[in-house]
Amino acid sequence: MRTIAIFVTAITALVAASPALGDDSPAPKKDKSQQIVCRTDAYVGSHIPQRICKTRAEWDEAAKQSQQYLDTARNMPVAPPKGGG
């Protein structure tokens, strides 16, 4: 019993003497564009949805590129039908 008491006292002293695990400095503000966002998408021809994880900046860039593609396709001239038919 005495050995256990000495052991507990030694552990308590070590824990009290060790530096704190946390840092006292303020946490740096995280950039929201670097936050990971996961989405589940089901693709055409597949019954199995896939989970895709990207940073918020990557999702924003993908949305921007998709919108540019749609704007380009929407503004393309349409050729008149060929033939007299």
ABEGO torsion letter per residue (X at the ends): XAAAAAAAAAAAAAAAABBBABBABBBBBBBAAABBBBBBBBBBGBABBBBBBBBAAAAAAAAAAAAAAAAAAAABBBBBBBEAX
